[in-house]
């Protein structure tokens, strides 16, 4: 049975492929907490009409709106990385993580593939 009192946020797995020091691909995963947007919010945020002067949002702008938190991310010493603005900026500055996040979010809302910047 569908309950209409959904939370404002939801967790979704994010697989990340990164090259190690030897140039080999290593797979990692973590969970991202995304904001749940209504269809109207999503439509207004992602789609621009021909008469609209606003540009289509870039990936980073989308993530600034929908990426709220994470779990299963560790620092260099293996300690759980706390959710903070500084750590969020650090994560989003890693190209492979940013790409994985936007891909995971789009998949979570039923859009396959990746947006073009």
N, C-alpha and C positions, 0 to 999 in steps of 0.2 A: 504494500500500500504506500502510495506517495504521500509524504507529509509536506505541506506547503511552508512550514516554518524552518526553512533552511538557514544554516549559519551564514554569516557574512564572509567567511573564509573557508578554504578547504586545503587539504594536503594533497600533493601530487608528486610522484617519483620523477627525479631528474637524472637521467644517465648522462655522464660526461666522458668523452674520450680526450685524453691529453697525451702528448708525447713526453716520454721520460728523457733522462740525460743521454741515453743511447739512441734516441730517435724511434723507440718502439712505442706503439700506442698502448696506453694503459686505460682501463675502464674503471670509472668511479661512479658512485651514485649517492644522491642525497635526496631529501624531501624538501620541497618548497611549499610554502603556505601562500596561496594566491587569494586575492580578493575576488569574491563572487559578484560579477557584474550582471545586472538585469539585461535583457535583450535591448531595451532602449538605451541604456548606458553604453553597452558594447557597440551598438550601431552608431551612436553619436560619437563615440571615441575613435572607432576604427575607420568609419566610412565618411568620406567627404563628398558632398554633392558638387556638381559642376559650378554652381553659383557660390560655393563656399571658398573663401580665400585662404582658409587654414590648410597647411600642408598635411599630408597623411603622416601620422606620428611615426617616428623612428622607433626601432626596437628598444632603445634605452628609455625613451619616453613611455612606452608601453609598460616596461618593467618597473619604472618608477611609480606607475599607477597601480599595478597589480601584484608585484612581488613584495610580500610583507615580512616573511620570516623564513627560517630554515631549521632543519635538524639533520644530524649525522654529517656535520662539517667539522673538521678538526684543524687546529693550527699546526705549525711545523713540529711542535713537540708532542703532538698526538692528543692534545687537550681539546675538549669540545669548544668550538668557536662561538662565543656569545653573539647574540643578535644586537648589533649596534649600528649606528649610521656609518661609522668609520669602517667597520667590517663589511657592511653591505656594499659600500663604495669599492672596497678592495675586491670583493667577489665579482661585482659587475665590471670591473676593469680587466678581468681575465677573459679574453675573447672566447675561449672554449666554453666557459661557464655561462657567459652572456648568451651565446648561441644556443646552448643546451636549454637554458631557462626559457627563452622565447619559443623554442620548438616545443618544449613540454607544455607551456601555457596554451599555445595554440592547439596542440593535440587535446588538452584537457577540455577545451570548449568546442571540440569537434571540427577544427580547421586543420587538415593535414598539410604537411609541408611547412616551409619557412617563409616568412615575409621578406620581401626585398627591401633593403634600406634605400 
